[in-house]
Amino acid sequence: MSNYVTHLECSYSQKKYVKNKVYNLSDLSKPLLVRYDFKKISSDYSYSDFVNRHADCPGFWKYLPLLPINSSKSIIDLGELITPLIKINVSKFSKNSEVFVKDEGRLPTGSFKARGLALAVAKAKEFGIQKMAIPTNGNAGAALAAYASKANIESIVLCPEDTPTININEAALQGANTIIVNGLINECGKIIGDLKDKMGWFDVSTLKEPYRIEGKKTMGLELFEQFNQNLPDAIFYPTGGGTGLIGMWKAFQELKELGWLNCKLPKMFAVQSETCAPIVKAFENNQRHAELWENASTIASGIRVPAAIGDFLILDAIRESEGSAIAVSEESIINCRDAIANETGLLMCPEGAATAAGYIKALSKNLINENDQVVLFNCASGLKYPMPEITKKIDKNNLSNKDFS
């Protein structure tokens, strides 16, 4: 097998770059996007062929024609799967709500970061790259560590000092040289940028190489298949670097280009915390680029990104889809997490719970209708985050009914 990639393209200037070379950013220091020969793909595959011909590949790897790897032999298999859509209803939602959670916590390393890093590491393996470095608020570092170890590639992970301990520990345990930095994720990224040439690292930061987005776009490919060649009315996505939102929008455009997608595209909603909301501020101010958010902090560590290199791509997708950017309070994130866990049994991570809070806010602002079909992205297992401490105890030798009330 050979892939259908024709070239890479600067997301800002549309300048073309030849394939099969190692790149980080374009000449304008903007993200590079992979482009495909859609005419050739559509002549080789019907949509049914596309979803079934490579069904023996694990999970999202089955979408091989729209992936940039050169051979199925490049697949790094850690047990990938098509993540489930779970319909939920809680008292905080409207009675007529049609809300589904795409639960990415079922993927290897417990988060959707497995998608992007699996593709990035597979391409690095093809290119013969030996060292990969990443700044992370937690889940991306664990995913890089796992896939790089499987591919026999050295990984370096830089974490802000307030990264959840479990994320730091799992990256280290899975083989990464894991280092804690007294700064935020953008400052970790700057260290990697400054030292990568000296240390021989390949920088695999969000959107600073072309292939993580190709893994993340498989979320859109899965949704299209799961909705039987249709799509929901709206998608709520927890947005830090925004690779997944950009990736899904790219997937929908590619499916359209292939002639397989004929339905209305969903409104894309970027959800951020009020305590770190650069995309929301830029959207509300009708700007194409976001300003650095000072003193960023949020319990949803995965969306604590003060500056995103793909800001204009996130904002373009939101506007083209007639969606919106929504900031939610820290209190609403926790309240939604707790309500969903208590009422449905689904333990969402804080970032995923933020999308539920965003959905409620969008309803209140009439940005969507209560009977719209909606997908919330739960980007990681809630088990990876701090939970409320339980202090209730009983004395086994002196029990009373009150002990259980």
DRENFI-489138 format. One record per residue (C-alpha): x, y, z; residue number from 1. Coordinates in pm, whole numbers. Layout:
BEGIN
pt X->X&Y->Y&Z->Z&k->NUM
...
//
This chain:
BEGIN
pt X->0&Y->0&Z->0&k->1
pt X->103&Y->362&Z->-58&k->2
pt X->-84&Y->660&Z->75&k->3
pt X->-289&Y->914&Z->-119&k->4
pt X->-104&Y->1223&Z->7&k->5
pt X->-28&Y->1473&Z->-272&k->6
pt X->148&Y->1748&Z->-75&k->7
pt X->144&Y->1956&Z->241&k->8
pt X->6&Y->2308&Z->252&k->9
pt X->55&Y->2614&Z->472&k->10
pt X->-274&Y->2672&Z->651&k->11
pt X->-225&Y->3048&Z->622&k->12
pt X->-77&Y->3115&Z->276&k->13
pt X->-175&Y->2788&Z->100&k->14
pt X->185&Y->2752&Z->-19&k->15
pt X->252&Y->2391&Z->-116&k->16
pt X->527&Y->2175&Z->32&k->17
pt X->649&Y->1846&Z->-107&k->18
pt X->550&Y->1533&Z->81&k->19
pt X->792&Y->1279&Z->231&k->20
pt X->1007&Y->1545&Z->401&k->21
pt X->1029&Y->1616&Z->773&k->22
pt X->857&Y->1944&Z->864&k->23
pt X->746&Y->2132&Z->1168&k->24
pt X->583&Y->2463&Z->1067&k->25
pt X->558&Y->2644&Z->733&k->26
pt X->787&Y->2929&Z->630&k->27
pt X->537&Y->3165&Z->797&k->28
pt X->555&Y->2963&Z->1122&k->29
pt X->199&Y->2843&Z->1068&k->30
pt X->60&Y->2487&Z->1085&k->31
pt X->100&Y->2262&Z->781&k->32
pt X->-198&Y->2060&Z->658&k->33
pt X->-183&Y->1728&Z->472&k->34
pt X->-365&Y->1722&Z->137&k->35
pt X->-490&Y->1413&Z->-48&k->36
pt X->-575&Y->1300&Z->-402&k->37
pt X->-952&Y->1285&Z->-359&k->38
pt X->-1013&Y->1192&Z->-722&k->39
pt X->-794&Y->883&Z->-686&k->40
pt X->-947&Y->786&Z->-349&k->41
pt X->-1302&Y->811&Z->-485&k->42
pt X->-1209&Y->600&Z->-788&k->43
pt X->-1054&Y->333&Z->-564&k->44
pt X->-1317&Y->336&Z->-288&k->45
pt X->-1690&Y->373&Z->-241&k->46
pt X->-1788&Y->495&Z->107&k->47
pt X->-1877&Y->139&Z->202&k->48
pt X->-1532&Y->23&Z->89&k->49
pt X->-1374&Y->306&Z->285&k->50
pt X->-1523&Y->196&Z->618&k->51
pt X->-1505&Y->-180&Z->558&k->52
pt X->-1205&Y->-271&Z->343&k->53
pt X->-949&Y->-213&Z->621&k->54
pt X->-1177&Y->-315&Z->909&k->55
pt X->-913&Y->-560&Z->1030&k->56
pt X->-700&Y->-260&Z->1135&k->57
pt X->-756&Y->-157&Z->1499&k->58
pt X->-1003&Y->125&Z->1559&k->59
pt X->-939&Y->452&Z->1378&k->60
pt X->-654&Y->300&Z->1176&k->61
pt X->-916&Y->149&Z->947&k->62
pt X->-956&Y->487&Z->774&k->63
pt X->-626&Y->427&Z->594&k->64
pt X->-706&Y->607&Z->264&k->65
pt X->-742&Y->937&Z->453&k->66
pt X->-435&Y->882&Z->671&k->67
pt X->-78&Y->981&Z->577&k->68
pt X->109&Y->663&Z->667&k->69
pt X->281&Y->475&Z->385&k->70
pt X->189&Y->125&Z->491&k->71
pt X->-34&Y->-65&Z->733&k->72
pt X->298&Y->-195&Z->870&k->73
pt X->350&Y->152&Z->1020&k->74
pt X->47&Y->113&Z->1247&k->75
pt X->139&Y->119&Z->1617&k->76
pt X->-128&Y->-94&Z->1782&k->77
pt X->-201&Y->-32&Z->2149&k->78
pt X->-561&Y->-152&Z->2125&k->79
pt X->-730&Y->141&Z->1949&k->80
pt X->-1106&Y->123&Z->1908&k->81
pt X->-1398&Y->321&Z->1770&k->82
pt X->-1510&Y->514&Z->2078&k->83
pt X->-1878&Y->484&Z->2176&k->84
pt X->-2156&Y->739&Z->2155&k->85
pt X->-2350&Y->732&Z->2482&k->86
pt X->-2689&Y->903&Z->2503&k->87
pt X->-2735&Y->1085&Z->2833&k->88
pt X->-3002&Y->1292&Z->3000&k->89
pt X->-2964&Y->1473&Z->3329&k->90
pt X->-3184&Y->1712&Z->3523&k->91
pt X->-2970&Y->2006&Z->3410&k->92
pt X->-3065&Y->1940&Z->3046&k->93
pt X->-3399&Y->2008&Z->2880&k->94
pt X->-3648&Y->1718&Z->2877&k->95
pt X->-3635&Y->1701&Z->2498&k->96
pt X->-3258&Y->1694&Z->2478&k->97
pt X->-3084&Y->1464&Z->2230&k->98
pt X->-2738&Y->1465&Z->2386&k->99
pt X->-2466&Y->1210&Z->2314&k->100
pt X->-2124&Y->1183&Z->2474&k->101
pt X->-1838&Y->1062&Z->2254&k->102
pt X->-1631&Y->892&Z->2522&k->103
pt X->-1266&Y->922&Z->2424&k->104
pt X->-1156&Y->791&Z->2762&k->105
pt X->-1182&Y->437&Z->2618&k->106
pt X->-873&Y->487&Z->2399&k->107
pt X->-519&Y->373&Z->2489&k->108
pt X->-371&Y->593&Z->2764&k->109
pt X->-728&Y->696&Z->2852&k->110
pt X->-766&Y->1002&Z->2630&k->111
pt X->-820&Y->1134&Z->2279&k->112
pt X->-455&Y->1236&Z->2267&k->113
pt X->-390&Y->876&Z->2161&k->114
pt X->-532&Y->956&Z->1817&k->115
pt X->-297&Y->1240&Z->1728&k->116
pt X->15&Y->1099&Z->1888&k->117
pt X->-39&Y->756&Z->1731&k->118
pt X->-25&Y->917&Z->1385&k->119
pt X->260&Y->1152&Z->1472&k->120
pt X->472&Y->868&Z->1610&k->121
pt X->387&Y->641&Z->1315&k->122
pt X->511&Y->910&Z->1074&k->123
pt X->820&Y->973&Z->1289&k->124
pt X->892&Y->602&Z->1271&k->125
pt X->868&Y->613&Z->891&k->126
pt X->1101&Y->914&Z->881&k->127
pt X->1353&Y->751&Z->1115&k->128
pt X->1317&Y->1017&Z->1386&k->129
pt X->1483&Y->905&Z->1710&k->130
pt X->1377&Y->1166&Z->1970&k->131
pt X->1041&Y->1337&Z->2014&k->132
pt X->967&Y->1615&Z->2263&k->133
pt X->632&Y->1753&Z->2377&k->134
pt X->495&Y->2013&Z->2621&k->135
pt X->183&Y->1884&Z->2795&k->136
pt X->-78&Y->1955&Z->3057&k->137
pt X->-97&Y->1579&Z->3105&k->138
pt X->-268&Y->1349&Z->2857&k->139
pt X->-60&Y->1426&Z->2548&k->140
pt X->259&Y->1341&Z->2735&k->141
pt X->123&Y->1003&Z->2839&k->142
pt X->14&Y->927&Z->2483&k->143
pt X->351&Y->1024&Z->2335&k->144
pt X->532&Y->816&Z->2596&k->145
pt X->326&Y->506&Z->2522&k->146
pt X->339&Y->518&Z->2143&k->147
pt X->704&Y->624&Z->2131&k->148
pt X->803&Y->340&Z->2362&k->149
pt X->618&Y->91&Z->2139&k->150
pt X->800&Y->238&Z->1836&k->151
pt X->1139&Y->235&Z->2013&k->152
pt X->1166&Y->616&Z->1993&k->153
pt X->1296&Y->826&Z->2281&k->154
pt X->1039&Y->1070&Z->2424&k->155
pt X->1088&Y->1387&Z->2629&k->156
pt X->787&Y->1528&Z->2816&k->157
pt X->780&Y->1874&Z->2979&k->158
pt X->492&Y->1936&Z->3221&k->159
pt X->383&Y->2252&Z->3405&k->160
pt X->432&Y->2205&Z->3779&k->161
pt X->56&Y->2194&Z->3849&k->162
pt X->-9&Y->1914&Z->3599&k->163
pt X->-215&Y->1638&Z->3767&k->164
pt X->27&Y->1400&Z->3937&k->165
pt X->-123&Y->1092&Z->3776&k->166
pt X->-50&Y->1234&Z->3430&k->167
pt X->311&Y->1310&Z->3518&k->168
pt X->361&Y->967&Z->3667&k->169
pt X->203&Y->774&Z->3381&k->170
pt X->420&Y->950&Z->3122&k->171
pt X->731&Y->861&Z->3321&k->172
pt X->619&Y->503&Z->3383&k->173
pt X->550&Y->453&Z->3012&k->174
pt X->905&Y->544&Z->2924&k->175
pt X->929&Y->920&Z->2877&k->176
pt X->1205&Y->1139&Z->3018&k->177
pt X->950&Y->1342&Z->3216&k->178
pt X->1046&Y->1683&Z->3354&k->179
pt X->841&Y->1929&Z->3561&k->180
pt X->872&Y->2300&Z->3470&k->181
pt X->783&Y->2601&Z->3686&k->182
pt X->564&Y->2756&Z->3415&k->183
pt X->262&Y->2706&Z->3187&k->184
pt X->237&Y->2485&Z->2878&k->185
pt X->336&Y->2766&Z->2640&k->186
pt X->654&Y->2817&Z->2846&k->187
pt X->726&Y->2442&Z->2829&k->188
pt X->681&Y->2471&Z->2454&k->189
pt X->927&Y->2759&Z->2435&k->190
pt X->1192&Y->2551&Z->2613&k->191
pt X->1148&Y->2275&Z->2357&k->192
pt X->1160&Y->2525&Z->2070&k->193
pt X->1478&Y->2683&Z->2205&k->194
pt X->1659&Y->2354&Z->2269&k->195
pt X->1533&Y->2118&Z->1998&k->196
pt X->1821&Y->2172&Z->1755&k->197
pt X->2086&Y->2147&Z->2025&k->198
pt X->1931&Y->1836&Z->2181&k->199
pt X->1828&Y->1663&Z->1858&k->200
pt X->1457&Y->1662&Z->1948&k->201
pt X->1169&Y->1658&Z->1701&k->202
pt X->908&Y->1903&Z->1831&k->203
pt X->567&Y->1735&Z->1841&k->204
pt X->384&Y->2025&Z->2008&k->205
pt X->19&Y->2084&Z->1915&k->206
pt X->-4&Y->2180&Z->1545&k->207
pt X->373&Y->2230&Z->1522&k->208
pt X->396&Y->1923&Z->1298&k->209
pt X->145&Y->1809&Z->1032&k->210
pt X->32&Y->1469&Z->1155&k->211
pt X->-132&Y->1496&Z->1498&k->212
pt X->-425&Y->1669&Z->1329&k->213
pt X->-459&Y->1372&Z->1093&k->214
pt X->-511&Y->1144&Z->1391&k->215
pt X->-754&Y->1382&Z->1558&k->216
pt X->-966&Y->1417&Z->1243&k->217
pt X->-1064&Y->1050&Z->1282&k->218
pt X->-1311&Y->1168&Z->1548&k->219
pt X->-1506&Y->1331&Z->1265&k->220
pt X->-1477&Y->1023&Z->1045&k->221
pt X->-1613&Y->808&Z->1328&k->222
pt X->-1905&Y->1043&Z->1393&k->223
pt X->-2004&Y->1037&Z->1026&k->224
pt X->-2005&Y->657&Z->1032&k->225
pt X->-2183&Y->634&Z->1368&k->226
pt X->-2460&Y->870&Z->1252&k->227
pt X->-2508&Y->657&Z->937&k->228
pt X->-2358&Y->905&Z->689&k->229
pt X->-2512&Y->1194&Z->876&k->230
pt X->-2390&Y->1435&Z->1142&k->231
pt X->-2534&Y->1591&Z->1459&k->232
pt X->-2669&Y->1946&Z->1466&k->233
pt X->-2391&Y->2063&Z->1698&k->234
pt X->-2058&Y->1949&Z->1841&k->235
pt X->-1926&Y->2085&Z->2170&k->236
pt X->-1551&Y->2048&Z->2199&k->237
pt X->-1321&Y->2135&Z->2493&k->238
pt X->-1074&Y->2372&Z->2333&k->239
pt X->-714&Y->2432&Z->2432&k->240
pt X->-487&Y->2393&Z->2131&k->241
pt X->-796&Y->2300&Z->1929&k->242
pt X->-642&Y->2025&Z->1716&k->243
pt X->-952&Y->1806&Z->1740&k->244
pt X->-1196&Y->2080&Z->1644&k->245
pt X->-979&Y->2178&Z->1348&k->246
pt X->-927&Y->1812&Z->1261&k->247
pt X->-1298&Y->1729&Z->1260&k->248
pt X->-1375&Y->2028&Z->1041&k->249
pt X->-1100&Y->1910&Z->804&k->250
pt X->-1252&Y->1560&Z->801&k->251
pt X->-1595&Y->1695&Z->709&k->252
pt X->-1446&Y->1898&Z->422&k->253
pt X->-1260&Y->1592&Z->296&k->254
pt X->-1573&Y->1375&Z->309&k->255
pt X->-1756&Y->1646&Z->113&k->256
pt X->-1476&Y->1661&Z->-141&k->257
pt X->-1507&Y->1286&Z->-189&k->258
pt X->-1880&Y->1318&Z->-252&k->259
pt X->-1970&Y->1102&Z->47&k->260
pt X->-2104&Y->1375&Z->276&k->261
pt X->-2425&Y->1543&Z->164&k->262
pt X->-2580&Y->1640&Z->498&k->263
pt X->-2575&Y->1975&Z->674&k->264
pt X->-2254&Y->2032&Z->869&k->265
pt X->-2276&Y->2069&Z->1248&k->266
pt X->-2232&Y->2394&Z->1435&k->267
pt X->-1892&Y->2377&Z->1604&k->268
pt X->-1875&Y->2508&Z->1961&k->269
pt X->-1538&Y->2572&Z->2125&k->270
pt X->-1574&Y->2549&Z->2502&k->271
pt X->-1324&Y->2710&Z->2739&k->272
pt X->-1309&Y->2803&Z->3107&k->273
pt X->-1376&Y->3161&Z->3208&k->274
pt X->-1032&Y->3154&Z->3370&k->275
pt X->-857&Y->3072&Z->3039&k->276
pt X->-1064&Y->3180&Z->2739&k->277
pt X->-846&Y->3336&Z->2467&k->278
pt X->-1051&Y->3185&Z->2181&k->279
pt X->-1378&Y->3305&Z->2332&k->280
pt X->-1241&Y->3658&Z->2371&k->281
pt X->-1116&Y->3664&Z->2011&k->282
pt X->-1448&Y->3529&Z->1883&k->283
pt X->-1649&Y->3788&Z->2074&k->284
pt X->-1418&Y->4067&Z->1953&k->285
pt X->-1446&Y->3944&Z->1593&k->286
pt X->-1071&Y->3884&Z->1573&k->287
pt X->-901&Y->3613&Z->1367&k->288
pt X->-616&Y->3571&Z->1617&k->289
pt X->-629&Y->3536&Z->1994&k->290
pt X->-418&Y->3731&Z->2241&k->291
pt X->-211&Y->3558&Z->2508&k->292
pt X->-426&Y->3492&Z->2815&k->293
pt X->-242&Y->3608&Z->3126&k->294
pt X->-242&Y->3403&Z->3448&k->295
pt X->-427&Y->3112&Z->3293&k->296
pt X->-573&Y->2860&Z->3537&k->297
pt X->-855&Y->2605&Z->3539&k->298
pt X->-942&Y->2273&Z->3699&k->299
pt X->-978&Y->2145&Z->3341&k->300
pt X->-602&Y->2134&Z->3287&k->301
pt X->-626&Y->2008&Z->2930&k->302
pt X->-784&Y->2335&Z->2813&k->303
pt X->-547&Y->2561&Z->3004&k->304
pt X->-370&Y->2684&Z->2691&k->305
pt X->-295&Y->3059&Z->2707&k->306
pt X->-202&Y->3083&Z->2337&k->307
pt X->-285&Y->2847&Z->2051&k->308
pt X->-79&Y->2846&Z->1732&k->309
pt X->-387&Y->2732&Z->1541&k->310
pt X->-611&Y->3006&Z->1682&k->311
pt X->-718&Y->3130&Z->1337&k->312
pt X->-806&Y->2777&Z->1225&k->313
pt X->-1025&Y->2725&Z->1533&k->314
pt X->-1199&Y->3059&Z->1479&k->315
pt X->-1243&Y->2995&Z->1106&k->316
pt X->-1413&Y->2659&Z->1173&k->317
pt X->-1644&Y->2810&Z->1435&k->318
pt X->-1752&Y->3092&Z->1204&k->319
pt X->-1783&Y->2880&Z->889&k->320
pt X->-2006&Y->2637&Z->1079&k->321
pt X->-2217&Y->2918&Z->1233&k->322
pt X->-2116&Y->2792&Z->1574&k->323
pt X->-1977&Y->2984&Z->1870&k->324
pt X->-1711&Y->3001&Z->2142&k->325
pt X->-1839&Y->2971&Z->2496&k->326
pt X->-1671&Y->3033&Z->2832&k->327
pt X->-1806&Y->2845&Z->3133&k->328
pt X->-1742&Y->2892&Z->3503&k->329
pt X->-1524&Y->2661&Z->3708&k->330
pt X->-1824&Y->2595&Z->3934&k->331
pt X->-2041&Y->2487&Z->3640&k->332
pt X->-1772&Y->2243&Z->3524&k->333
pt X->-1769&Y->2065&Z->3860&k->334
pt X->-2148&Y->2078&Z->3896&k->335
pt X->-2194&Y->1919&Z->3553&k->336
pt X->-1932&Y->1653&Z->3618&k->337
pt X->-2100&Y->1559&Z->3947&k->338
pt X->-2456&Y->1563&Z->3809&k->339
pt X->-2367&Y->1347&Z->3509&k->340
pt X->-2177&Y->1099&Z->3726&k->341
pt X->-2457&Y->1079&Z->3983&k->342
pt X->-2745&Y->1055&Z->3737&k->343
pt X->-2599&Y->856&Z->3447&k->344
pt X->-2299&Y->667&Z->3587&k->345
pt X->-2067&Y->829&Z->3331&k->346
pt X->-1761&Y->983&Z->3497&k->347
pt X->-1649&Y->1265&Z->3270&k->348
pt X->-1317&Y->1443&Z->3295&k->349
pt X->-1337&Y->1817&Z->3379&k->350
pt X->-1276&Y->1912&Z->3016&k->351
pt X->-1562&Y->1687&Z->2905&k->352
pt X->-1786&Y->1825&Z->3179&k->353
pt X->-1706&Y->2174&Z->3048&k->354
pt X->-1878&Y->2081&Z->2721&k->355
pt X->-2194&Y->1990&Z->2914&k->356
pt X->-2180&Y->2331&Z->3084&k->357
pt X->-2127&Y->2486&Z->2742&k->358
pt X->-2431&Y->2304&Z->2604&k->359
pt X->-2650&Y->2435&Z->2887&k->360
pt X->-2521&Y->2787&Z->2826&k->361
pt X->-2579&Y->2760&Z->2450&k->362
pt X->-2939&Y->2654&Z->2518&k->363
pt X->-2994&Y->2950&Z->2749&k->364
pt X->-2859&Y->3189&Z->2482&k->365
pt X->-3074&Y->3029&Z->2208&k->366
pt X->-2765&Y->2932&Z->2009&k->367
pt X->-2918&Y->2585&Z->1966&k->368
pt X->-3263&Y->2431&Z->2010&k->369
pt X->-3350&Y->2191&Z->2289&k->370
pt X->-3436&Y->1913&Z->2042&k->371
pt X->-3115&Y->1951&Z->1841&k->372
pt X->-2898&Y->1642&Z->1822&k->373
pt X->-2576&Y->1728&Z->2004&k->374
pt X->-2241&Y->1555&Z->2068&k->375
pt X->-2030&Y->1642&Z->2371&k->376
pt X->-1668&Y->1529&Z->2366&k->377
pt X->-1543&Y->1364&Z->2683&k->378
pt X->-1176&Y->1378&Z->2598&k->379
pt X->-1038&Y->1156&Z->2877&k->380
pt X->-1130&Y->916&Z->3152&k->381
pt X->-1252&Y->1093&Z->3463&k->382
pt X->-1043&Y->845&Z->3663&k->383
pt X->-730&Y->1043&Z->3569&k->384
pt X->-836&Y->1352&Z->3765&k->385
pt X->-877&Y->1441&Z->4134&k->386
pt X->-1214&Y->1348&Z->4281&k->387
pt X->-1390&Y->1458&Z->4602&k->388
pt X->-1252&Y->1294&Z->4913&k->389
pt X->-1491&Y->1067&Z->5103&k->390
pt X->-1479&Y->1111&Z->5479&k->391
pt X->-1789&Y->920&Z->5594&k->392
pt X->-1694&Y->620&Z->5815&k->393
pt X->-1875&Y->369&Z->6032&k->394
pt X->-1778&Y->165&Z->6336&k->395
pt X->-1840&Y->-202&Z->6252&k->396
pt X->-1896&Y->-275&Z->6624&k->397
pt X->-2150&Y->1&Z->6685&k->398
pt X->-2382&Y->34&Z->6386&k->399
pt X->-2700&Y->238&Z->6362&k->400
pt X->-2942&Y->328&Z->6082&k->401
pt X->-2816&Y->685&Z->6094&k->402
pt X->-2476&Y->565&Z->5974&k->403
pt X->-2627&Y->497&Z->5630&k->404
pt X->-2839&Y->808&Z->5585&k->405
//
